[in-house]
Amino acid sequence: MGTWKNVYKELGEKLSAIEGISWVDLWNSQVYNLEGEHPFPAPAIFLAFRSNVMSDTAEKIQSVQAQVDVFLFYETFLDTFNGAYNQDEALDFLDHMDEINKLLHGSDGATYKSMRRISFSPVDTGGAGNLYSITYTCLLVDHTAQKEWEEGSFRDLEIHPADEDTGYIIDQA
């Protein structure tokens, strides 16, 4: 499993493969300041991570129950009301939500295990965009605090055979 950066990159790669998704990024409330943000095309997916439970499993290694918030932003001026001539196009964001869930729910990756959707909800943007938050939980192992060992060789080291019965080193003289 891996670090948060690796989890983000793996999920970003998976989500970018969804047909019609134009942008995947880390969540930084971009949709609330569209004029001041670096422009991004929609539909866009934003990811946010947080921990729910962490426990130590070994020397500076932690097992993490993580929460992954997937924000789907779909900018549209089309009408969703029943009977609207452009209703199907206006509701395309719901198809994207389904595709996200098909891809993530029940999935395992190289950097996470046991992804499960636990909730979704609309988020008010105050503008023309539809923003939904889809929340997942998953398990991962965080090795970031673990000491990194370097590969190398030992100098001035002699290995002497041991007696099979006693375990004592056999006299070499």
HUKALIN-V6835 format. One record per backbone hydrogen bond with DSSP energy under -1.0 kcal/mol. NH is the residue of the N-H (numbers start at 0). CO is the residue of the C=O. E is the energy in kcal/mol with one decimal. If there is no record, write none. Layout:
# HUKALIN-V6835
NH_CO_E + NH_CO_E
This chain:
# HUKALIN-V6835
6_2_-2.3 + 7_3_-2.8 + 8_4_-2.5 + 9_5_-2.4 + 10_6_-2.7 + 11_7_-2.9 + 12_8_-2.1 + 13_9_-2.0 + 14_10_-2.9 + 15_11_-2.0 + 17_14_-1.5 + 20_17_-2.0 + 21_42_-2.7 + 24_44_-2.0 + 26_46_-3.0 + 31_28_-1.7 + 32_29_-1.4 + 36_32_-1.3 + 43_72_-2.5 + 44_22_-3.0 + 45_70_-2.5 + 46_24_-2.2 + 47_68_-2.0 + 49_66_-1.8 + 51_64_-3.1 + 52_64_-1.4 + 54_62_-2.2 + 56_60_-2.7 + 57_60_-1.3 + 60_57_-1.7 + 61_141_-2.0 + 62_54_-3.1 + 63_139_-3.2 + 64_52_-3.1 + 65_137_-2.7 + 66_49_-3.4 + 67_135_-2.6 + 68_47_-2.8 + 69_133_-3.1 + 70_45_-3.3 + 71_131_-2.8 + 72_43_-3.1 + 73_129_-2.9 + 75_127_-1.4 + 83_80_-2.2 + 86_83_-1.5 + 89_85_-2.1 + 90_86_-1.9 + 91_88_-1.2 + 93_90_-1.6 + 95_91_-1.9 + 96_92_-2.0 + 97_93_-2.0 + 98_94_-2.3 + 99_95_-2.4 + 100_96_-2.1 + 101_97_-2.6 + 102_98_-1.9 + 103_99_-2.4 + 104_100_-2.0 + 105_114_-3.3 + 106_103_-2.4 + 108_111_-2.6 + 112_138_-2.5 + 114_106_-2.5 + 115_136_-2.6 + 117_134_-3.1 + 118_134_-1.5 + 120_132_-2.3 + 122_130_-3.2 + 129_73_-3.4 + 131_71_-2.1 + 132_120_-3.0 + 133_69_-2.9 + 134_118_-3.1 + 135_67_-2.7 + 136_115_-2.5 + 137_65_-2.0 + 138_112_-3.1 + 139_63_-2.2 + 141_61_-2.9 + 145_142_-1.5 + 162_167_-3.2 + 166_162_-2.4 + 169_160_-2.4
